[in-house]
Amino acid sequence: MAHPFLRKLRFGARLTPEDEAVLTSIIEPARPVRQREDVAEEGVQPNALPLIVDGWACRYSTLANGQRQIISLFIPGDLCEPFGMLPRFMDHSVATLTPVLMSPVRVERLKSAVISSPRIDEALWWDLLVSTAIDREHLVSLGRRTATERLGHLFCELHLRLDMVGLVEGMSYEMPITQADLGDLLGLSMVHVNRSLQELRRTGLMSLRGRRLTINNLDGLRELSYFDEGYLHPEGANG
């Protein structure tokens, strides 16, 4: 199976074998990172972009009172700082939510890859477009969707994102993060998360057993949560 980073970028441009060889060459060997560990800290100047090879991570900010807001979820194939958004200093932190395999991608090598091929350039700008669109849709959920709709929308989004990198089996995928993580992402208390999960189960649209989520009626779940996949641009290079 191809590297998840390459699988995802294939949606953004018609990469040639030579393009994929260049991208593979800039991905440094993966290293394991323990669960609940910071891999990039607020206020620190990054010299490499963390690339998730396996496991889940997040971008987050912490208030002075200790409350955490998860801003973004990262799954295999995701750069934790998309190309085109290379801050001099981090204004947030990046942490693992599960055990993770992470490869650093040096900024200067990424820039050289972009110069080497217009298709790599196109694919990485597509990745930035999707990343920023996900963040915008997250704001819509926080501001206008109910708790149940937020969860349903997230599950639909993750289904498509994970499918793009080959991590969906039929209509099910691993859901390794906790209810507390879901609450920090969706701006909900654990009580609201639990109630909303129960409500979704009662509809029969989805089920969650252990750490595996199954969508029983994708169209129904999309309708319930006002999910439109257009912001994820899954048509990519074929659109």
LUMFI-158679 format. One line per 4 residues: number of its first residue (from 1); their letters; for each residue x, y, z of N, C-alpha, C. Coordinates in nm, 3 decimals, padded with zeros to 5 digits, m for minus. Each point is the difference from the previous one (the first is absolute). Example, Ala and Ser with C-alpha at 12.3 -4.5 7.8 and 13.67 -1.06 7.14 Angstrom:
residues 2
1> AS> 01.319,m00.569,00.780,m00.089,00.119,00.000,00.090,00.120,00.000  m00.035,00.105,m00.072,00.082,00.119,00.006,m00.077,00.109,00.073
//
This chain:
residues 239
1> MAHP> 00.085,m00.120,00.000,m00.085,00.120,00.000,00.088,00.124,00.000  m00.038,00.099,m00.079,00.077,00.124,m00.007,m00.007,00.075,00.132  00.097,00.084,00.022,00.004,00.086,00.118,m00.129,00.082,00.005  m00.061,00.015,00.119,m00.126,00.075,00.007,00.010,00.144,m00.052
5> FLRK> 00.118,00.061,00.013,00.019,00.136,m00.051,m00.015,00.002,m00.152  00.058,m00.100,m00.067,m00.012,m00.008,m00.145,m00.143,m00.033,m00.041  m00.064,m00.091,00.073,m00.139,m00.036,m00.033,m00.089,00.123,00.005  00.021,00.085,00.100,m00.083,00.119,00.011,00.031,00.100,m00.111
9> LRFG> 00.129,00.025,m00.025,00.036,00.101,m00.099,m00.040,m00.038,m00.142  m00.024,m00.129,m00.025,m00.048,m00.042,m00.132,m00.137,00.060,m00.033  m00.074,00.036,00.104,m00.129,00.065,m00.024,00.019,00.146,m00.043  00.117,00.056,00.029,00.023,00.141,m00.029,00.063,00.028,m00.134
13> ARLT> 00.066,m00.101,m00.059,00.066,00.021,m00.129,00.032,m00.136,m00.061  00.020,00.000,m00.130,00.036,m00.124,m00.069,00.151,m00.021,00.011  00.042,m00.053,00.113,00.142,m00.018,00.026,00.057,m00.112,m00.087  00.120,00.024,m00.053,00.071,m00.101,m00.076,00.081,m00.087,00.096
17> PEDE> 00.048,m00.117,m00.046,00.089,m00.079,00.085,00.122,00.080,00.045  00.050,00.088,m00.088,00.115,00.082,00.037,m00.037,00.098,00.113  m00.119,00.058,m00.008,m00.047,00.090,00.105,m00.007,m00.075,00.134  m00.057,m00.120,m00.004,m00.015,m00.075,00.124,00.136,m00.042,00.057
21> AVLT> 00.096,m00.025,m00.089,00.136,m00.033,00.047,00.061,00.121,00.070  m00.021,00.119,m00.055,00.051,00.122,00.065,m00.064,00.019,00.136  m00.133,m00.016,00.008,m00.069,00.018,00.128,00.045,m00.105,00.102  00.017,m00.122,m00.046,00.047,m00.106,00.091,00.138,00.033,00.055
25> SIIE> 00.085,00.060,m00.085,00.138,00.028,00.042,00.009,00.108,00.108  m00.101,00.086,00.011,00.007,00.107,00.101,m00.063,m00.042,00.133  m00.063,m00.118,00.003,m00.061,m00.049,00.124,00.107,m00.074,00.079  00.039,00.054,00.112,00.104,m00.063,00.082,m00.056,m00.123,00.072
29> PARP> 00.087,m00.090,00.046,m00.047,m00.121,00.068,m00.093,00.034,00.117  m00.106,m00.078,00.012,m00.099,00.025,00.105,00.056,m00.042,00.136  m00.041,00.074,00.101,00.036,m00.036,00.137,m00.127,m00.012,00.083  00.000,m00.091,00.098,m00.119,m00.015,00.083,m00.009,00.114,00.103
33> VRQR> m00.120,00.046,00.023,m00.026,00.102,00.103,m00.110,m00.055,00.090  00.020,00.012,00.129,m00.097,m00.054,00.094,m00.131,00.078,m00.002  m00.103,m00.062,00.049,m00.130,00.063,00.014,00.006,00.118,00.096  m00.074,00.107,m00.031,m00.009,00.120,00.084,00.134,00.071,00.017
37> EDVA> 00.074,00.011,m00.107,00.130,00.066,00.005,00.003,00.114,m00.101  00.051,00.116,00.041,00.014,00.112,m00.092,00.110,m00.028,m00.101  m00.028,00.030,m00.128,00.103,m00.014,m00.104,00.040,00.136,m00.055  m00.076,00.103,00.031,00.034,00.138,m00.036,m00.065,00.089,00.104
41> EEGV> 00.075,00.095,00.053,m00.050,00.082,00.109,m00.019,00.144,m00.041  m00.102,00.061,00.056,m00.030,00.140,m00.026,00.121,00.088,00.033  00.031,00.095,m00.089,00.109,00.093,00.024,00.135,m00.048,m00.050  00.007,m00.122,m00.053,00.126,m00.056,m00.048,00.004,00.010,m00.152
45> QPNA> 00.118,00.035,m00.054,00.016,00.009,m00.144,00.021,m00.140,m00.059  m00.089,m00.044,m00.090,00.016,m00.135,m00.056,00.105,m00.003,m00.110  00.077,m00.108,m00.005,00.094,m00.018,m00.111,m00.041,m00.117,m00.088  m00.109,m00.066,00.038,m00.054,m00.110,m00.080,m00.149,m00.010,00.027
49> LPLI> m00.072,m00.053,m00.097,m00.144,m00.018,00.013,m00.027,m00.145,00.041  m00.073,m00.023,00.108,m00.032,m00.138,00.038,m00.099,m00.060,m00.100  00.030,m00.118,m00.051,m00.087,m00.075,m00.090,m00.045,m00.126,00.072  m00.132,m00.017,00.012,m00.054,m00.116,00.069,m00.001,m00.119,m00.095
53> VDGW> 00.069,m00.106,00.038,00.005,m00.123,m00.079,m00.102,m00.100,00.053  m00.015,m00.007,00.132,m00.095,m00.090,00.063,m00.044,00.062,00.132  m00.125,m00.021,00.036,m00.053,00.057,00.123,m00.066,00.135,m00.023  m00.050,00.058,00.109,m00.073,00.126,m00.007,00.065,00.105,00.090
57> ACRY> m00.003,00.124,m00.046,00.055,00.111,00.077,m00.094,00.119,m00.012  00.036,00.111,00.063,m00.087,00.117,m00.005,00.080,00.128,00.013  m00.060,00.108,m00.049,00.046,00.136,00.026,m00.089,00.054,00.111  00.061,00.066,00.101,m00.082,00.048,00.111,00.056,00.127,00.061
61> STLA> m00.085,00.070,00.071,00.041,00.114,00.082,m00.056,m00.020,00.140  00.072,00.053,00.098,m00.043,m00.012,00.139,m00.018,00.139,00.061  m00.114,00.020,00.063,m00.027,00.128,00.067,00.076,00.009,00.131  00.005,00.120,00.054,00.071,00.022,00.127,m00.061,m00.082,00.114
65> NGQR> m00.128,m00.032,m00.012,m00.066,m00.078,00.105,00.018,m00.150,m00.019  00.078,m00.039,m00.102,00.031,m00.141,m00.021,m00.092,m00.072,m00.096  m00.108,00.066,m00.045,m00.091,m00.065,m00.093,00.064,m00.008,m00.139  m00.021,m00.115,m00.063,00.060,m00.026,m00.132,m00.105,00.005,m00.109
69> QIIS> 00.035,00.063,m00.111,m00.083,m00.006,m00.121,00.079,m00.067,m00.110  m00.048,m00.114,m00.047,00.061,m00.064,m00.115,m00.049,00.073,m00.125  00.093,00.046,m00.080,m00.032,00.080,m00.118,m00.012,m00.088,m00.124  00.086,m00.101,m00.010,00.001,m00.086,m00.118,00.039,m00.142,00.042
73> LFIP> m00.054,m00.097,m00.074,00.040,m00.140,00.015,00.093,m00.037,m00.115  00.105,m00.076,00.030,00.092,m00.049,m00.102,m00.004,m00.151,m00.003  m00.012,m00.056,m00.119,m00.004,m00.144,m00.022,00.115,m00.036,m00.093  00.025,m00.129,m00.024,00.111,m00.036,m00.089,m00.008,00.069,m00.135
77> GDLC> 00.115,00.051,m00.044,00.008,00.074,m00.125,m00.005,00.150,00.017  m00.026,00.047,00.122,m00.013,00.144,00.023,00.132,00.063,00.043  00.033,00.112,m00.065,00.103,00.089,00.052,m00.063,00.084,00.110  00.066,00.009,00.114,m00.058,00.076,00.111,00.008,00.151,m00.020
81> EPFG> 00.078,00.045,m00.095,m00.003,00.138,m00.048,00.003,m00.007,m00.151  m00.112,00.025,m00.067,m00.002,m00.017,m00.145,00.098,00.093,m00.070  00.050,m00.046,m00.113,00.084,00.084,m00.084,m00.075,00.129,m00.034  00.073,00.111,00.002,m00.063,00.129,m00.025,m00.035,00.074,00.127
85> MLPR> 00.002,m00.073,00.114,m00.025,00.062,00.130,00.117,m00.038,00.090  00.112,00.067,m00.020,00.123,m00.034,00.072,00.032,00.113,00.099  m00.054,m00.008,00.121,00.020,00.110,00.095,00.144,00.006,00.048  00.044,00.122,00.030,00.133,00.013,00.059,00.000,m00.057,00.141
89> FMDH> m00.106,00.026,00.072,m00.015,m00.057,00.134,m00.140,m00.059,00.011  m00.010,m00.114,00.065,m00.128,m00.067,00.017,m00.089,00.081,00.093  m00.127,00.023,m00.040,m00.095,00.068,00.087,m00.099,m00.099,00.060  00.037,m00.129,m00.005,m00.080,m00.107,00.057,00.096,m00.117,00.025
93> SVAT> m00.052,m00.106,00.057,00.080,m00.120,00.021,m00.058,m00.117,m00.079  00.084,m00.099,m00.026,m00.043,m00.123,m00.066,00.034,m00.116,00.093  m00.098,m00.087,00.024,00.021,m00.112,00.091,m00.060,m00.127,m00.057  00.051,m00.113,00.043,m00.057,m00.129,m00.040,m00.122,m00.030,00.087
97> LTPV> m00.100,m00.062,m00.061,m00.117,m00.048,00.074,00.008,m00.151,00.021  00.076,m00.066,m00.087,00.024,m00.144,00.009,00.151,m00.019,m00.018  00.051,m00.121,00.019,00.138,m00.023,m00.045,00.009,00.029,m00.150  00.107,00.067,m00.040,00.013,00.051,m00.136,00.135,m00.038,m00.059
101> LMSP> 00.000,m00.026,m00.131,00.124,m00.002,m00.076,00.005,00.131,m00.076  00.107,00.075,00.018,00.011,00.134,m00.057,00.130,00.017,m00.075  m00.009,00.058,m00.119,00.119,00.030,m00.079,00.016,00.151,m00.010  00.118,00.054,00.030,00.023,00.142,m00.024,00.024,00.026,m00.149
105> VRVE> m00.057,00.109,m00.050,00.024,00.043,m00.137,00.065,00.137,00.006  00.124,00.010,m00.043,00.074,00.125,00.009,m00.058,00.102,m00.098  m00.017,00.121,00.048,m00.063,00.104,m00.079,00.077,00.026,m00.129  00.134,00.007,00.007,00.078,00.032,m00.119,m00.011,m00.111,m00.105
109> RLKS> m00.012,m00.126,00.045,m00.015,m00.110,m00.095,m00.139,00.000,m00.063  m00.100,00.040,00.077,m00.134,00.010,m00.055,m00.006,00.110,m00.106  00.065,00.112,00.028,00.003,00.110,m00.098,00.071,m00.043,m00.128  00.108,m00.077,00.014,00.071,m00.049,m00.118,m00.087,m00.094,m00.083
113> AVIS> m00.079,m00.084,00.068,m00.090,m00.091,m00.071,m00.103,00.077,m00.079  m00.050,00.109,00.058,m00.100,00.083,m00.068,00.060,00.061,m00.126  00.124,00.049,00.010,00.067,00.061,m00.116,00.023,m00.104,m00.111  00.019,m00.125,00.041,00.035,m00.105,m00.098,m00.116,m00.042,m00.088
117> SPRI> m00.125,00.025,00.043,m00.113,m00.051,m00.077,m00.125,00.084,00.024  m00.065,00.046,m00.106,m00.126,00.073,00.016,m00.111,m00.088,00.057  00.009,m00.131,m00.020,m00.102,m00.091,00.053,00.012,m00.013,00.151  00.123,m00.005,00.050,00.019,m00.001,00.145,m00.049,00.130,00.060
121> DEAL> 00.030,00.110,m00.067,m00.047,00.131,00.044,m00.154,00.001,00.008  m00.065,m00.051,m00.103,m00.147,m00.004,m00.005,m00.056,m00.088,00.112  00.063,m00.116,00.022,m00.049,m00.092,00.102,00.010,00.059,00.140  00.110,00.071,00.027,00.018,00.057,00.134,m00.091,00.120,00.023
125> WWDL> m00.028,00.078,m00.105,m00.097,00.108,00.015,m00.141,m00.055,00.019  m00.030,m00.111,m00.067,m00.128,m00.069,00.025,m00.010,m00.042,00.146  00.109,m00.055,00.053,00.003,m00.043,00.141,m00.026,00.119,00.093  00.059,00.114,m00.031,m00.025,00.121,00.080,m00.145,00.043,m00.011
129> LVST> m00.055,m00.003,m00.122,m00.140,00.037,m00.020,m00.092,m00.086,00.085  00.022,m00.131,m00.001,m00.085,m00.091,00.077,00.017,00.025,00.150  00.123,00.019,00.044,00.026,00.024,00.142,m00.072,00.124,00.051  00.007,00.109,m00.075,m00.065,00.123,00.043,m00.152,m00.013,m00.010
133> AIDR> m00.049,m00.076,m00.098,m00.144,m00.022,m00.012,m00.053,m00.081,00.118  00.077,m00.097,00.045,m00.039,m00.079,00.118,m00.011,00.092,00.122  00.096,00.090,00.015,m00.003,00.092,00.114,m00.123,00.092,m00.008  m00.034,00.047,m00.119,m00.119,00.086,m00.015,m00.127,m00.077,00.033
137> EHLV> m00.008,m00.124,m00.045,m00.120,m00.079,00.027,m00.011,m00.031,00.149  00.114,m00.015,00.065,00.002,m00.021,00.145,m00.061,00.120,00.073  00.032,00.119,m00.048,m00.059,00.121,00.059,m00.152,00.001,m00.018  m00.047,m00.044,m00.117,m00.144,m00.007,m00.023,m00.065,m00.096,00.100
141> SLGR> 00.063,m00.114,00.022,m00.054,m00.097,00.096,m00.008,00.060,00.139  00.107,00.067,00.043,00.001,00.058,00.135,m00.106,00.107,00.016  m00.026,00.073,m00.109,m00.093,00.112,00.011,m00.144,m00.031,m00.028  m00.028,m00.102,m00.087,m00.136,m00.016,m00.048,m00.056,m00.143,00.008
145> RTAT> 00.081,m00.101,00.017,m00.054,m00.135,00.009,m00.025,m00.039,00.145  m00.102,m00.080,00.022,m00.026,m00.052,00.134,00.108,m00.103,00.036  00.000,m00.042,00.125,00.100,m00.097,00.044,m00.005,m00.128,m00.083  m00.121,m00.051,m00.023,m00.014,m00.123,m00.079,00.043,00.022,m00.144
149> ERLG> m00.035,00.115,m00.055,00.040,00.031,m00.137,00.151,00.014,m00.011  00.064,00.058,00.100,00.147,00.013,m00.002,00.066,m00.137,m00.006  m00.047,m00.092,00.084,00.058,m00.134,00.001,m00.024,m00.070,m00.133  m00.123,00.006,m00.049,m00.032,m00.065,m00.127,00.084,00.056,m00.114
153> HLFC> 00.016,00.132,m00.002,00.080,00.064,m00.104,00.145,m00.045,00.008  00.054,m00.007,00.121,00.138,m00.045,00.017,00.017,m00.143,m00.049  m00.095,m00.087,00.033,00.011,m00.139,m00.041,m00.007,m00.014,m00.152  m00.083,00.081,m00.065,m00.005,m00.001,m00.147,00.132,00.050,m00.059
157> ELHL> 00.053,00.108,00.057,00.126,00.054,m00.049,00.113,m00.101,00.015  00.011,m00.062,00.117,00.107,m00.096,00.023,m00.013,m00.121,m00.091  m00.123,m00.040,m00.027,m00.021,m00.112,m00.091,00.063,00.030,m00.136  m00.023,00.119,m00.052,00.055,00.036,m00.131,00.150,00.020,00.006
161> RLDM> 00.049,00.071,00.102,00.144,00.024,00.011,00.078,m00.131,00.014  m00.050,m00.091,00.084,00.069,m00.127,00.019,m00.009,m00.089,m00.124  m00.113,00.010,m00.070,m00.015,m00.078,m00.122,00.101,00.044,m00.105  00.032,00.127,m00.004,00.096,00.052,m00.098,00.139,m00.059,00.020
165> VGLV> 00.032,m00.042,00.121,00.132,m00.058,00.026,m00.008,m00.150,00.027  m00.113,m00.061,m00.037,m00.012,m00.145,00.005,m00.021,m00.058,00.138  m00.063,00.075,00.090,m00.017,m00.047,00.137,m00.147,m00.023,00.039  m00.084,m00.023,m00.101,m00.141,m00.034,00.023,m00.025,m00.140,m00.054
169> EGMS> m00.068,m00.081,00.078,m00.040,m00.134,m00.044,m00.151,00.000,m00.012  m00.048,m00.001,m00.123,m00.143,00.010,m00.021,m00.050,00.135,00.048  m00.082,m00.003,00.105,m00.050,00.124,00.058,00.050,00.019,00.143  00.110,m00.063,00.035,00.049,00.011,00.137,00.147,00.040,00.003
173> YEMP> 00.038,00.063,00.109,00.139,00.042,00.020,00.030,00.010,00.148  00.128,00.001,00.032,00.043,00.013,00.139,m00.031,00.140,00.052  m00.052,00.006,00.123,m00.025,00.126,00.067,00.074,m00.006,00.134  00.131,00.031,m00.002,00.083,m00.028,00.117,00.002,00.110,00.106
177> ITQA> m00.068,00.112,m00.023,00.009,00.110,00.095,m00.114,m00.008,00.102  00.021,00.065,00.113,m00.094,m00.011,00.112,m00.114,00.100,m00.012  m00.102,m00.020,00.085,m00.110,00.096,00.006,00.048,00.136,00.048  00.101,00.001,00.086,00.057,00.128,00.045,00.064,00.073,m00.118
181> DLGD> 00.070,m00.073,m00.087,00.058,00.062,m00.120,m00.109,00.055,m00.090  m00.106,m00.076,m00.019,m00.111,00.047,m00.083,m00.060,00.127,00.059  m00.012,00.004,00.132,m00.052,00.120,00.065,00.090,00.121,m00.021  00.130,m00.021,00.011,00.095,00.110,m00.020,00.001,00.048,m00.145
185> LLGL> m00.029,m00.088,m00.093,m00.006,00.037,m00.141,m00.130,00.072,m00.034  m00.110,m00.049,00.054,m00.132,00.049,m00.041,m00.061,00.100,00.098  00.077,00.040,00.101,m00.050,00.100,00.095,m00.115,m00.052,00.083  00.007,m00.127,00.042,m00.107,m00.064,00.075,00.054,m00.061,00.128
189> SMVH> m00.084,m00.009,00.101,00.036,m00.072,00.121,m00.007,m00.150,m00.030  00.063,m00.080,00.086,m00.005,m00.145,m00.020,m00.144,m00.051,00.012  m00.080,00.067,00.084,m00.141,m00.039,00.013,m00.072,00.020,m00.133  00.023,00.115,m00.066,m00.064,00.027,m00.129,00.050,m00.096,m00.107
193> VNRS> 00.129,m00.032,00.003,00.054,m00.095,m00.098,m00.068,m00.135,00.017  m00.009,m00.046,00.125,m00.061,m00.131,00.027,m00.146,m00.003,m00.042  m00.075,00.105,00.033,m00.141,00.006,m00.038,m00.017,00.001,m00.151  00.088,00.075,m00.068,m00.011,00.010,m00.146,00.036,m00.133,m00.066
197> LQEL> 00.098,m00.070,00.053,00.033,m00.133,m00.053,m00.117,m00.095,00.017  m00.064,00.006,00.116,m00.117,m00.085,00.023,m00.113,00.033,m00.096  m00.019,00.129,m00.027,m00.104,00.042,m00.092,00.028,m00.051,m00.140  00.126,00.009,m00.044,00.035,m00.051,m00.133,m00.019,m00.151,m00.007
201> RRTG> 00.035,m00.070,00.107,m00.022,m00.145,00.001,m00.148,m00.033,m00.012  m00.084,00.075,00.071,m00.144,m00.027,m00.003,m00.058,00.019,m00.141  00.057,00.091,m00.078,m00.049,00.020,m00.136,00.031,m00.119,m00.090  00.100,m00.079,00.040,00.043,m00.112,m00.082,00.091,00.040,m00.114
205> LMSL> 00.035,00.129,m00.008,00.083,00.048,m00.111,00.144,m00.044,00.015  00.046,m00.021,00.123,00.137,m00.042,00.025,00.006,m00.084,00.126  00.110,m00.070,00.017,00.024,m00.075,00.122,00.148,00.012,00.036  00.027,m00.010,00.128,00.138,00.011,00.049,00.022,m00.113,00.100
209> RGRR> 00.084,m00.093,m00.039,00.030,m00.115,00.086,00.149,m00.002,00.026  00.035,00.014,00.127,00.141,00.009,00.033,00.058,00.124,m00.065  00.098,m00.018,m00.083,00.062,00.112,m00.070,m00.027,m00.004,m00.150  m00.110,m00.062,m00.037,m00.033,m00.008,m00.143,m00.137,00.060,m00.025
213> LTIN> m00.004,00.099,m00.091,m00.124,00.068,m00.033,m00.049,m00.051,m00.135  m00.129,m00.033,m00.007,m00.062,m00.046,m00.123,m00.115,00.092,m00.035  00.000,00.049,m00.122,m00.111,00.083,m00.049,m00.097,m00.093,m00.073  m00.120,m00.013,00.054,m00.100,m00.091,m00.055,m00.080,00.064,m00.113
217> NLDG> m00.009,00.132,00.003,m00.077,00.072,m00.102,00.070,00.132,m00.026  00.090,m00.001,m00.098,00.082,00.118,m00.025,m00.085,00.118,m00.047  m00.092,m00.024,m00.091,m00.084,00.108,m00.049,m00.083,00.061,00.113  m00.051,m00.087,00.086,m00.080,00.049,00.112,00.082,00.081,00.099
221> LREL> 00.122,m00.045,00.027,00.086,00.073,00.093,00.042,00.133,m00.060  00.026,00.002,m00.129,00.035,00.125,m00.067,m00.116,00.099,00.005  m00.120,m00.051,m00.021,m00.117,00.087,00.002,m00.024,00.056,00.141  00.014,m00.085,00.100,m00.021,00.044,00.137,00.097,00.109,00.042
225> SYFD> 00.126,m00.010,m00.046,00.105,00.092,00.047,00.033,00.110,m00.101  m00.079,00.011,m00.106,00.024,00.103,m00.102,00.141,m00.009,m00.058  00.036,m00.123,m00.036,00.135,m00.024,m00.053,m00.001,00.005,m00.151  00.085,00.085,m00.055,00.021,00.008,m00.145,00.149,m00.018,m00.023
229> EGYL> 00.038,m00.107,m00.068,00.142,m00.035,m00.013,00.079,00.097,m00.086  m00.065,00.096,m00.064,00.068,00.089,m00.094,00.121,00.070,00.059  m00.004,00.036,00.129,00.113,00.074,00.059,00.126,m00.084,00.011  m00.013,m00.132,m00.010,00.117,m00.087,00.005,00.061,m00.023,m00.139
233> HPEG> m00.067,00.049,m00.105,00.050,m00.008,m00.137,00.048,m00.140,m00.035  m00.085,m00.102,00.023,00.046,m00.138,m00.027,00.017,m00.029,m00.147  m00.059,00.085,m00.087,00.018,m00.023,m00.144,00.142,00.030,m00.042  00.069,00.091,00.073,00.141,00.030,m00.020,00.037,00.017,m00.146
237> ANG> 00.103,m00.073,m00.041,00.054,00.013,m00.136,m00.097,m00.051,m00.105  m00.103,m00.071,00.045,m00.097,m00.054,m00.096,m00.120,00.091,m00.019  m00.001,00.115,00.075,m00.116,00.088,m00.005,m00.002,00.087,m00.126
//
